[in-house]
């Protein structure tokens, strides 16, 4: 599970960016790629939080 939680932000931001590099559609007034990156930041925070919780339960 730790490997998956570590890989999700990398895949989200680095590997998928060439596939989502579009201006249209606009989401909340942002180009799609800007929205994608901001959503990736939120998902990264969630993944890091879950990793922290998993490590502190030991």
C-alpha positions as CSV (number, residue, x, y, z in Angstrom):
1,X,0.0,0.0,0.0
2,X,2.9,2.4,0.7
3,X,4.3,1.9,-2.7
4,X,0.9,2.8,-4.3
5,X,0.5,5.9,-2.1
6,X,4.0,7.0,-3.1
7,X,3.5,6.3,-6.8
8,X,0.1,8.1,-7.2
9,X,1.4,11.7,-7.0
10,X,4.3,10.9,-9.4
11,X,1.9,9.3,-11.9
12,X,-0.6,12.1,-11.5
13,X,1.7,15.0,-12.1
14,X,4.6,13.6,-14.2
15,X,3.4,10.7,-16.3
16,X,-0.2,11.9,-17.0
17,X,0.7,15.5,-17.8
18,X,1.4,15.1,-21.5
19,X,-2.1,13.5,-21.9
20,X,-4.0,16.3,-20.2
21,X,-2.1,19.2,-21.6
22,X,-5.2,21.0,-23.0
23,X,-6.5,24.5,-22.5
24,X,-10.2,23.5,-23.1
25,X,-12.4,22.8,-21.2
26,X,-12.2,25.5,-18.6
27,X,-13.0,24.2,-15.1
28,X,-13.8,26.9,-12.5
29,X,-12.2,29.4,-14.9
30,X,-8.9,27.6,-15.1
31,X,-7.5,25.8,-18.1
32,X,-7.8,22.1,-17.8
33,X,-4.0,21.6,-17.2
34,X,-4.0,24.1,-14.4
35,X,-7.0,22.5,-12.7
36,X,-5.3,19.1,-13.2
37,X,-2.1,20.2,-11.4
38,X,-4.0,21.8,-8.5
39,X,-6.1,18.7,-8.1
40,X,-2.8,16.8,-8.1
41,X,-1.5,18.9,-5.2
42,X,-4.6,18.0,-3.2
43,X,-4.3,14.3,-3.9
44,X,-0.6,14.5,-3.0
45,X,-1.4,16.0,0.4
46,X,-3.9,13.2,1.0
47,X,-1.4,10.5,0.0
48,X,1.3,12.0,2.2
49,X,-1.2,12.3,5.1
50,X,-2.2,8.6,4.7
51,X,1.5,7.6,4.6
52,X,2.1,9.6,7.8
53,X,-0.8,8.0,9.6
54,X,0.4,4.5,8.5
55,X,3.9,5.2,9.8
56,X,2.8,6.6,13.1
57,X,0.6,3.6,14.0
58,X,3.7,1.4,14.4
